C-alpha cells in the first residue's frame, strides 16, 4: 500500500488512536505519525491555525 494512502487513512482516525496504536504497527508508520507534516495536516483539517512563534503576541 502506498504511504500516501496510509497517511490519508491515519488522518481520518482519531488522534489518540493514531498515537497509541497505529505508530506501533511498523517503523514506517511510526515515522509518519511522528512527522511534523502529519500533525500540521491534521491540525489544518481540524481547523487549527499554526501560531507564528517568531513574533510577539498582539495586545
PQR file with spaces between the fields and no chain letter, atoms N, CA, C, O and H, PARSE charges and radii, in Angstrom:
ATOM       1  N    UNK     1       0.856   -1.177    0.000 -0.4000 1.5000
ATOM       2  CA   UNK     1       0.000    0.000    0.000 -0.0000 2.0000
ATOM       3  C    UNK     1       0.900    1.238    0.000  0.5500 1.7000
ATOM       4  O    UNK     1       1.813    1.332    0.821 -0.5500 1.4000
ATOM       5  N    UNK     2       0.660    2.171   -0.894 -0.4000 1.5000
ATOM       6  CA   UNK     2       1.469    3.395   -0.916 -0.0000 2.0000
ATOM       7  C    UNK     2       1.358    4.173    0.397  0.5500 1.7000
ATOM       8  O    UNK     2       0.297    4.216    1.019 -0.5500 1.4000
ATOM       9  H    UNK     2      -0.081    2.095   -1.560  0.4000 1.0000
ATOM      10  N    UNK     3       2.450    4.774    0.798 -0.4000 1.5000
ATOM      11  CA   UNK     3       2.494    5.516    2.056 -0.0000 2.0000
ATOM      12  C    UNK     3       1.496    6.671    2.069  0.5500 1.7000
ATOM      13  O    UNK     3       0.961    7.011    3.124 -0.5500 1.4000
ATOM      14  H    UNK     3       3.312    4.739    0.293  0.4000 1.0000
ATOM      15  N    UNK     4       1.239    7.275    0.914 -0.4000 1.5000
ATOM      16  CA   UNK     4       0.256    8.369    0.841 -0.0000 2.0000
ATOM      17  C    UNK     4      -1.143    7.873    1.199  0.5500 1.7000
ATOM      18  O    UNK     4      -1.927    8.604    1.803 -0.5500 1.4000
ATOM      19  H    UNK     4       1.673    6.999    0.057  0.4000 1.0000
ATOM      20  N    UNK     5      -1.452    6.643    0.829 -0.4000 1.5000
ATOM      21  CA   UNK     5      -2.758    6.055    1.162 -0.0000 2.0000
ATOM      22  C    UNK     5      -2.832    5.792    2.661  0.5500 1.7000
ATOM      23  O    UNK     5      -3.849    6.069    3.295 -0.5500 1.4000
ATOM      24  H    UNK     5      -0.815    6.049    0.338  0.4000 1.0000
ATOM      25  N    UNK     6      -1.756    5.258    3.222 -0.4000 1.5000
ATOM      26  CA   UNK     6      -1.706    5.015    4.665 -0.0000 2.0000
ATOM      27  C    UNK     6      -1.875    6.329    5.416  0.5500 1.7000
ATOM      28  O    UNK     6      -2.617    6.389    6.397 -0.5500 1.4000
ATOM      29  H    UNK     6      -0.930    5.032    2.707  0.4000 1.0000
ATOM      30  N    UNK     7      -1.198    7.377    4.968 -0.4000 1.5000
ATOM      31  CA   UNK     7      -1.308    8.671    5.639 -0.0000 2.0000
ATOM      32  C    UNK     7      -2.742    9.188    5.600  0.5500 1.7000
ATOM      33  O    UNK     7      -3.240    9.707    6.599 -0.5500 1.4000
ATOM      34  H    UNK     7      -0.596    7.328    4.171  0.4000 1.0000
ATOM      35  N    UNK     8      -3.399    9.055    4.475 -0.4000 1.5000
ATOM      36  CA   UNK     8      -4.786    9.517    4.361 -0.0000 2.0000
ATOM      37  C    UNK     8      -5.687    8.751    5.328  0.5500 1.7000
ATOM      38  O    UNK     8      -6.572    9.338    5.951 -0.5500 1.4000
ATOM      39  H    UNK     8      -2.995    8.634    3.663  0.4000 1.0000
ATOM      40  N    UNK     9      -5.468    7.471    5.452 -0.4000 1.5000
ATOM      41  CA   UNK     9      -6.249    6.664    6.396 -0.0000 2.0000
ATOM      42  C    UNK     9      -5.983    7.131    7.824  0.5500 1.7000
ATOM      43  O    UNK     9      -6.918    7.323    8.601 -0.5500 1.4000
ATOM      44  H    UNK     9      -4.749    6.995    4.945  0.4000 1.0000
ATOM      45  N    UNK    10      -4.708    7.314    8.170 -0.4000 1.5000
ATOM      46  CA   UNK    10      -4.359    7.744    9.524 -0.0000 2.0000
ATOM      47  C    UNK    10      -4.944    9.111    9.854  0.5500 1.7000
ATOM      48  O    UNK    10      -5.337    9.364   10.993 -0.5500 1.4000
ATOM      49  H    UNK    10      -3.948    7.158    7.539  0.4000 1.0000
ATOM      50  N    UNK    11      -5.001    9.988    8.863 -0.4000 1.5000
ATOM      51  CA   UNK    11      -5.551   11.328    9.090 -0.0000 2.0000
ATOM      52  C    UNK    11      -7.051   11.297    9.377  0.5500 1.7000
ATOM      53  O    UNK    11      -7.604   12.261    9.906 -0.5500 1.4000
ATOM      54  H    UNK    11      -4.682    9.783    7.938  0.4000 1.0000
ATOM      55  N    UNK    12      -7.700   10.200    9.032 -0.4000 1.5000
ATOM      56  CA   UNK    12      -9.134   10.079    9.269 -0.0000 2.0000
ATOM      57  C    UNK    12      -9.465    9.302   10.537  0.5500 1.7000
ATOM      58  O    UNK    12     -10.637    9.106   10.858 -0.5500 1.4000
ATOM      59  H    UNK    12      -7.250    9.417    8.603  0.4000 1.0000
ATOM      60  N    UNK    13      -8.447    8.865   11.252 -0.4000 1.5000
ATOM      61  CA   UNK    13      -8.648    8.180   12.531 -0.0000 2.0000
ATOM      62  C    UNK    13      -8.504    9.184   13.667  0.5500 1.7000
ATOM      63  O    UNK    13      -7.853   10.216   13.505 -0.5500 1.4000
ATOM      64  H    UNK    13      -7.495    9.024   10.991  0.4000 1.0000
ATOM      65  N    UNK    14      -9.109    8.886   14.822 -0.4000 1.5000
ATOM      66  CA   UNK    14      -8.923    9.773   15.980 -0.0000 2.0000
ATOM      67  C    UNK    14      -7.442    9.851   16.366  0.5500 1.7000
ATOM      68  O    UNK    14      -6.725    8.851   16.321 -0.5500 1.4000
ATOM      69  H    UNK    14      -9.638    8.048   14.953  0.4000 1.0000
ATOM      70  N    UNK    15      -6.997   11.049   16.745 -0.4000 1.5000
ATOM      71  CA   UNK    15      -5.585   11.272   17.072 -0.0000 2.0000
ATOM      72  C    UNK    15      -5.099   10.339   18.175  0.5500 1.7000
ATOM      73  O    UNK    15      -3.984    9.825   18.102 -0.5500 1.4000
ATOM      74  H    UNK    15      -7.579   11.861   16.781  0.4000 1.0000
ATOM      75  N    UNK    16      -5.924   10.116   19.196 -0.4000 1.5000
ATOM      76  CA   UNK    16      -5.469    9.255   20.296 -0.0000 2.0000
ATOM      77  C    UNK    16      -5.205    7.837   19.810  0.5500 1.7000
ATOM      78  O    UNK    16      -4.293    7.176   20.308 -0.5500 1.4000
ATOM      79  H    UNK    16      -6.831   10.535   19.256  0.4000 1.0000
ATOM      80  N    UNK    17      -5.982    7.360   18.852 -0.4000 1.5000
ATOM      81  CA   UNK    17      -5.771    6.017   18.318 -0.0000 2.0000
ATOM      82  C    UNK    17      -4.486    5.963   17.487  0.5500 1.7000
ATOM      83  O    UNK    17      -3.745    4.982   17.540 -0.5500 1.4000
ATOM      84  H    UNK    17      -6.723    7.897   18.447  0.4000 1.0000
ATOM      85  N    UNK    18      -4.235    7.008   16.734 -0.4000 1.5000
ATOM      86  CA   UNK    18      -3.022    7.072   15.916 -0.0000 2.0000
ATOM      87  C    UNK    18      -1.782    7.047   16.806  0.5500 1.7000
ATOM      88  O    UNK    18      -0.817    6.339   16.519 -0.5500 1.4000
ATOM      89  H    UNK    18      -4.837    7.806   16.692  0.4000 1.0000
ATOM      90  N    UNK    19      -1.816    7.825   17.887 -0.4000 1.5000
ATOM      91  CA   UNK    19      -0.661    7.918   18.785 -0.0000 2.0000
ATOM      92  C    UNK    19      -0.467    6.634   19.584  0.5500 1.7000
ATOM      93  O    UNK    19       0.660    6.162   19.735 -0.5500 1.4000
ATOM      94  H    UNK    19      -2.600    8.401   18.121  0.4000 1.0000
ATOM      95  N    UNK    20      -1.545    6.075   20.088 -0.4000 1.5000
ATOM      96  CA   UNK    20      -1.421    4.929   20.994 -0.0000 2.0000
ATOM      97  C    UNK    20      -1.284    3.596   20.279  0.5500 1.7000
ATOM      98  O    UNK    20      -0.673    2.675   20.821 -0.5500 1.4000
ATOM      99  H    UNK    20      -2.460    6.458   19.965  0.4000 1.0000
ATOM     100  N    UNK    21      -1.837    3.465   19.072 -0.4000 1.5000
ATOM     101  CA   UNK    21      -1.865    2.163   18.414 -0.0000 2.0000
ATOM     102  C    UNK    21      -1.131    2.159   17.073  0.5500 1.7000
ATOM     103  O    UNK    21      -0.232    1.346   16.858 -0.5500 1.4000
ATOM     104  H    UNK    21      -2.334    4.214   18.632  0.4000 1.0000
ATOM     105  N    UNK    22      -1.504    3.050   16.189 -0.4000 1.5000
ATOM     106  CA   UNK    22      -1.005    2.995   14.809 -0.0000 2.0000
ATOM     107  C    UNK    22       0.499    3.177   14.709  0.5500 1.7000
ATOM     108  O    UNK    22       1.140    2.561   13.858 -0.5500 1.4000
ATOM     109  H    UNK    22      -2.234    3.711   16.363  0.4000 1.0000
ATOM     110  N    UNK    23       1.068    4.007   15.557 -0.4000 1.5000
ATOM     111  CA   UNK    23       2.515    4.244   15.469 -0.0000 2.0000
ATOM     112  C    UNK    23       3.320    3.026   15.912  0.5500 1.7000
ATOM     113  O    UNK    23       4.535    2.984   15.717 -0.5500 1.4000
ATOM     114  H    UNK    23       0.547    4.508   16.249  0.4000 1.0000
ATOM     115  N    UNK    24       2.650    2.027   16.511 -0.4000 1.5000
ATOM     116  CA   UNK    24       3.330    0.808   16.952 -0.0000 2.0000
ATOM     117  C    UNK    24       3.328   -0.288   15.888  0.5500 1.7000
ATOM     118  O    UNK    24       3.948   -1.334   16.080 -0.5500 1.4000
ATOM     119  H    UNK    24       1.663    2.062   16.669  0.4000 1.0000
ATOM     120  N    UNK    25       2.640   -0.062   14.772 -0.4000 1.5000
ATOM     121  CA   UNK    25       2.498   -1.095   13.741 -0.0000 2.0000
ATOM     122  C    UNK    25       3.838   -1.437   13.094  0.5500 1.7000
ATOM     123  O    UNK    25       4.211   -2.607   13.019 -0.5500 1.4000
ATOM     124  H    UNK    25       2.136    0.787   14.616  0.4000 1.0000
ATOM     125  N    UNK    26       4.554   -0.427   12.632 -0.4000 1.5000
ATOM     126  CA   UNK    26       5.849   -0.662   11.995 -0.0000 2.0000
ATOM     127  C    UNK    26       6.646    0.643   11.991  0.5500 1.7000
ATOM     128  O    UNK    26       6.128    1.708   12.325 -0.5500 1.4000
ATOM     129  H    UNK    26       4.250    0.524   12.693  0.4000 1.0000
ATOM     130  N    UNK    27       7.902    0.533   11.608 -0.4000 1.5000
ATOM     131  CA   UNK    27       8.800    1.696   11.609 -0.0000 2.0000
ATOM     132  C    UNK    27       8.295    2.806   10.681  0.5500 1.7000
ATOM     133  O    UNK    27       8.341    3.982   11.041 -0.5500 1.4000
ATOM     134  H    UNK    27       8.323   -0.332   11.337  0.4000 1.0000
ATOM     135  N    UNK    28       7.813    2.437    9.488 -0.4000 1.5000
ATOM     136  CA   UNK    28       7.321    3.449    8.539 -0.0000 2.0000
ATOM     137  C    UNK    28       6.136    4.217    9.111  0.5500 1.7000
ATOM     138  O    UNK    28       6.064    5.439    8.983 -0.5500 1.4000
ATOM     139  H    UNK    28       7.775    1.482    9.196  0.4000 1.0000
ATOM     140  N    UNK    29       5.208    3.504    9.741 -0.4000 1.5000
ATOM     141  CA   UNK    29       4.035    4.169   10.319 -0.0000 2.0000
ATOM     142  C    UNK    29       4.456    5.063   11.474  0.5500 1.7000
ATOM     143  O    UNK    29       3.914    6.156   11.636 -0.5500 1.4000
ATOM     144  H    UNK    29       5.266    2.511    9.845  0.4000 1.0000
ATOM     145  N    UNK    30       5.411    4.618   12.277 -0.4000 1.5000
ATOM     146  CA   UNK    30       5.891    5.437   13.393 -0.0000 2.0000
ATOM     147  C    UNK    30       6.495    6.738   12.866  0.5500 1.7000
ATOM     148  O    UNK    30       6.210    7.815   13.390 -0.5500 1.4000
ATOM     149  H    UNK    30       5.851    3.730   12.145  0.4000 1.0000
ATOM     150  N    UNK    31       7.327    6.638   11.835 -0.4000 1.5000
ATOM     151  CA   UNK    31       7.925    7.840   11.246 -0.0000 2.0000
ATOM     152  C    UNK    31       6.847    8.775   10.712  0.5500 1.7000
ATOM     153  O    UNK    31       6.939    9.991   10.875 -0.5500 1.4000
ATOM     154  H    UNK    31       7.559    5.763   11.409  0.4000 1.0000
ATOM     155  N    UNK    32       5.835    8.213   10.081 -0.4000 1.5000
ATOM     156  CA   UNK    32       4.749    9.019    9.536 -0.0000 2.0000
ATOM     157  C    UNK    32       3.980    9.723   10.642  0.5500 1.7000
ATOM     158  O    UNK    32       3.733   10.926   10.561 -0.5500 1.4000
ATOM     159  H    UNK    32       5.759    7.225    9.949  0.4000 1.0000
ATOM     160  N    UNK    33       3.601    8.980   11.673 -0.4000 1.5000
ATOM     161  CA   UNK    33       2.835    9.550   12.788 -0.0000 2.0000
ATOM     162  C    UNK    33       3.657   10.594   13.532  0.5500 1.7000
ATOM     163  O    UNK    33       3.104   11.591   13.996 -0.5500 1.4000
ATOM     164  H    UNK    33       3.802    8.002   11.739  0.4000 1.0000
ATOM     165  N    UNK    34       4.954   10.388   13.654 -0.4000 1.5000
ATOM     166  CA   UNK    34       5.812   11.315   14.387 -0.0000 2.0000
ATOM     167  C    UNK    34       6.233   12.540   13.563  0.5500 1.7000
ATOM     168  O    UNK    34       6.855   13.458   14.098 -0.5500 1.4000
ATOM     169  H    UNK    34       5.404    9.578   13.277  0.4000 1.0000
ATOM     170  N    UNK    35       5.903   12.558   12.292 -0.4000 1.5000
ATOM     171  CA   UNK    35       6.353   13.665   11.442 -0.0000 2.0000
ATOM     172  C    UNK    35       5.550   14.940   11.687  0.5500 1.7000
ATOM     173  O    UNK    35       4.349   14.903   11.952 -0.5500 1.4000
ATOM     174  H    UNK    35       5.398   11.813   11.858  0.4000 1.0000
ATOM     175  N    UNK    36       6.243   16.053   11.591 -0.4000 1.5000
ATOM     176  CA   UNK    36       5.588   17.355   11.754 -0.0000 2.0000
ATOM     177  C    UNK    36       4.552   17.583   10.666  0.5500 1.7000
ATOM     178  O    UNK    36       3.511   18.190   10.916 -0.5500 1.4000
ATOM     179  H    UNK    36       7.219   16.083   11.375  0.4000 1.0000
ATOM     180  N    UNK    37       4.829   17.102    9.462 -0.4000 1.5000
ATOM     181  CA   UNK    37       3.887   17.318    8.359 -0.0000 2.0000
ATOM     182  C    UNK    37       2.562   16.611    8.605  0.5500 1.7000
ATOM     183  O    UNK    37       1.509   17.125    8.227 -0.5500 1.4000
ATOM     184  H    UNK    37       5.675   16.609    9.259  0.4000 1.0000
ATOM     185  N    UNK    38       2.597   15.441    9.233 -0.4000 1.5000
ATOM     186  CA   UNK    38       1.353   14.722    9.560 -0.0000 2.0000
ATOM     187  C    UNK    38       0.501   15.557   10.515  0.5500 1.7000
ATOM     188  O    UNK    38      -0.706   15.696   10.317 -0.5500 1.4000
ATOM     189  H    UNK    38       3.452   15.023    9.541  0.4000 1.0000
ATOM     190  N    UNK    39       1.128   16.104   11.539 -0.4000 1.5000
ATOM     191  CA   UNK    39       0.376   16.867   12.542 -0.0000 2.0000
ATOM     192  C    UNK    39      -0.050   18.235   12.024  0.5500 1.7000
ATOM     193  O    UNK    39      -1.101   18.745   12.413 -0.5500 1.4000
ATOM     194  H    UNK    39       2.108   15.991   11.699  0.4000 1.0000
ATOM     195  N    UNK    40       0.755   18.831   11.151 -0.4000 1.5000
ATOM     196  CA   UNK    40       0.329   20.087   10.509 -0.0000 2.0000
ATOM     197  C    UNK    40      -0.942   19.856    9.699  0.5500 1.7000
ATOM     198  O    UNK    40      -1.889   20.637    9.778 -0.5500 1.4000
ATOM     199  H    UNK    40       1.609   18.417   10.836  0.4000 1.0000
ATOM     200  N    UNK    41      -0.952   18.769    8.915 -0.4000 1.5000
ATOM     201  CA   UNK    41      -2.123   18.466    8.093 -0.0000 2.0000
ATOM     202  C    UNK    41      -3.328   18.123    8.963  0.5500 1.7000
ATOM     203  O    UNK    41      -4.446   18.548    8.672 -0.5500 1.4000
ATOM     204  H    UNK    41      -0.182   18.134    8.851  0.4000 1.0000
ATOM     205  N    UNK    42      -3.108   17.366   10.018 -0.4000 1.5000
ATOM     206  CA   UNK    42      -4.204   17.014   10.930 -0.0000 2.0000
ATOM     207  C    UNK    42      -4.793   18.285   11.545  0.5500 1.7000
ATOM     208  O    UNK    42      -6.013   18.443   11.593 -0.5500 1.4000
ATOM     209  H    UNK    42      -2.199   17.020   10.254  0.4000 1.0000
ATOM     210  N    UNK    43      -3.942   19.175   12.007 -0.4000 1.5000
ATOM     211  CA   UNK    43      -4.416   20.434   12.594 -0.0000 2.0000
ATOM     212  C    UNK    43      -5.148   21.282   11.565  0.5500 1.7000
ATOM     213  O    UNK    43      -6.184   21.872   11.870 -0.5500 1.4000
ATOM     214  H    UNK    43      -2.951   19.046   11.967  0.4000 1.0000
ATOM     215  N    UNK    44      -4.622   21.345   10.354 -0.4000 1.5000
ATOM     216  CA   UNK    44      -5.267   22.110    9.294 -0.0000 2.0000
ATOM     217  C    UNK    44      -6.673   21.576    9.029  0.5500 1.7000
ATOM     218  O    UNK    44      -7.620   22.350    8.891 -0.5500 1.4000
ATOM     219  H    UNK    44      -3.780   20.865   10.105  0.4000 1.0000
ATOM     220  N    UNK    45      -6.804   20.264    8.960 -0.4000 1.5000
ATOM     221  CA   UNK    45      -8.106   19.649    8.694 -0.0000 2.0000
ATOM     222  C    UNK    45      -9.092   19.868    9.835  0.5500 1.7000
ATOM     223  O    UNK    45     -10.303   19.919    9.618 -0.5500 1.4000
ATOM     224  H    UNK    45      -6.035   19.636    9.072  0.4000 1.0000
ATOM     225  N    UNK    46      -8.571   19.997   11.040 -0.4000 1.5000
ATOM     226  CA   UNK    46      -9.448   20.195   12.196 -0.0000 2.0000
ATOM     227  C    UNK    46      -9.683   21.672   12.491  0.5500 1.7000
ATOM     228  O    UNK    46     -10.354   22.013   13.466 -0.5500 1.4000
ATOM     229  H    UNK    46      -7.587   19.956   11.216  0.4000 1.0000
ATOM     230  N    UNK    47      -9.135   22.550   11.653 -0.4000 1.5000
ATOM     231  CA   UNK    47      -9.419   23.972   11.770 -0.0000 2.0000
ATOM     232  C    UNK    47      -8.498   24.762   12.673  0.5500 1.7000
ATOM     233  O    UNK    47      -8.779   25.919   12.984 -0.5500 1.4000
ATOM     234  H    UNK    47      -8.590   22.274   10.861  0.4000 1.0000
ATOM     235  N    UNK    48      -7.397   24.155   13.100 -0.4000 1.5000
ATOM     236  CA   UNK    48      -6.436   24.875   13.931 -0.0000 2.0000
ATOM     237  C    UNK    48      -5.451   25.613   13.046  0.5500 1.7000
ATOM     238  O    UNK    48      -4.994   25.082   12.034 -0.5500 1.4000
ATOM     239  H    UNK    48      -7.168   23.215   12.847  0.4000 1.0000
ATOM     240  N    UNK    49      -5.128   26.830   13.426 -0.4000 1.5000
ATOM     241  CA   UNK    49      -4.162   27.634   12.688 -0.0000 2.0000
ATOM     242  C    UNK    49      -2.838   27.619   13.434  0.5500 1.7000
ATOM     243  O    UNK    49      -2.808   27.820   14.648 -0.5500 1.4000
ATOM     244  H    UNK    49      -5.499   27.261   14.249  0.4000 1.0000
ATOM     245  N    UNK    50      -1.747   27.385   12.724 -0.4000 1.5000
ATOM     246  CA   UNK    50      -0.447   27.421   13.409 -0.0000 2.0000
ATOM     247  C    UNK    50      -0.134   28.834   13.871  0.5500 1.7000
ATOM     248  O    UNK    50      -0.421   29.811   13.178 -0.5500 1.4000
ATOM     249  H    UNK    50      -1.770   27.222   11.738  0.4000 1.0000
ATOM     250  N    UNK    51       0.455   28.922   15.042 -0.4000 1.5000
ATOM     251  CA   UNK    51       0.842   30.245   15.534 -0.0000 2.0000
ATOM     252  C    UNK    51       2.245   30.561   15.039  0.5500 1.7000
ATOM     253  O    UNK    51       3.052   29.666   14.789 -0.5500 1.4000
ATOM     254  H    UNK    51       0.688   28.129   15.604  0.4000 1.0000
ATOM     255  N    UNK    52       2.510   31.826   14.907 -0.4000 1.5000
ATOM     256  CA   UNK    52       3.827   32.272   14.484 -0.0000 2.0000
ATOM     257  C    UNK    52       4.604   32.648   15.743  0.5500 1.7000
ATOM     258  O    UNK    52       4.421   33.734   16.294 -0.5500 1.4000
ATOM     259  H    UNK    52       1.854   32.553   15.111  0.4000 1.0000
ATOM     260  N    UNK    53       5.465   31.751   16.190 -0.4000 1.5000
ATOM     261  CA   UNK    53       6.199   31.958   17.437 -0.0000 2.0000
ATOM     262  C    UNK    53       7.318   32.984   17.281  0.5500 1.7000
ATOM     263  O    UNK    53       7.947   33.373   18.265 -0.5500 1.4000
ATOM     264  H    UNK    53       5.614   30.869   15.743  0.4000 1.0000
ATOM     265  N    UNK    54       7.565   33.420   16.056 -0.4000 1.5000
ATOM     266  CA   UNK    54       8.659   34.369   15.854 -0.0000 2.0000
ATOM     267  C    UNK    54       8.240   35.815   16.108  0.5500 1.7000
ATOM     268  O    UNK    54       9.092   36.703   16.143 -0.5500 1.4000
ATOM     269  H    UNK    54       7.054   33.105   15.257  0.4000 1.0000
ATOM     270  N    UNK    55       6.964   36.064   16.282 -0.4000 1.5000
ATOM     271  CA   UNK    55       6.524   37.439   16.547 -0.0000 2.0000
ATOM     272  C    UNK    55       5.834   37.495   17.906  0.5500 1.7000
ATOM     273  O    UNK    55       5.255   36.503   18.350 -0.5500 1.4000
ATOM     274  H    UNK    55       6.271   35.343   16.254  0.4000 1.0000
ATOM     275  N    UNK    56       5.892   38.648   18.568 -0.4000 1.5000
ATOM     276  CA   UNK    56       5.245   38.768   19.885 -0.0000 2.0000
ATOM     277  C    UNK    56       3.723   38.742   19.738  0.5500 1.7000
ATOM     278  O    UNK    56       3.195   39.123   18.693 -0.5500 1.4000
ATOM     279  H    UNK    56       6.362   39.453   18.208  0.4000 1.0000
ATOM     280  N    UNK    57       3.021   38.298   20.775 -0.4000 1.5000
ATOM     281  CA   UNK    57       1.556   38.258   20.705 -0.0000 2.0000
ATOM     282  C    UNK    57       0.965   39.658   20.636  0.5500 1.7000
ATOM     283  O    UNK    57       1.564   40.622   21.114 -0.5500 1.4000
ATOM     284  H    UNK    57       3.450   37.990   21.624  0.4000 1.0000
ATOM     285  N    UNK    58      -0.216   39.759   20.037 -0.4000 1.5000
ATOM     286  CA   UNK    58      -0.927   41.037   19.973 -0.0000 2.0000
ATOM     287  C    UNK    58      -1.442   41.405   21.357  0.5500 1.7000
ATOM     288  O    UNK    58      -1.792   40.532   22.152 -0.5500 1.4000
ATOM     289  H    UNK    58      -0.703   38.977   19.649  0.4000 1.0000
ATOM     290  N    UNK    59      -1.485   42.706   21.638 -0.4000 1.5000
ATOM     291  CA   UNK    59      -2.007   43.182   22.930 -0.0000 2.0000
ATOM     292  C    UNK    59      -3.510   43.209   22.914  0.5500 1.7000
ATOM     293  O    UNK    59      -4.131   43.580   23.909 -0.5500 1.4000
ATOM     294  H    UNK    59      -1.201   43.415   20.992  0.4000 1.0000
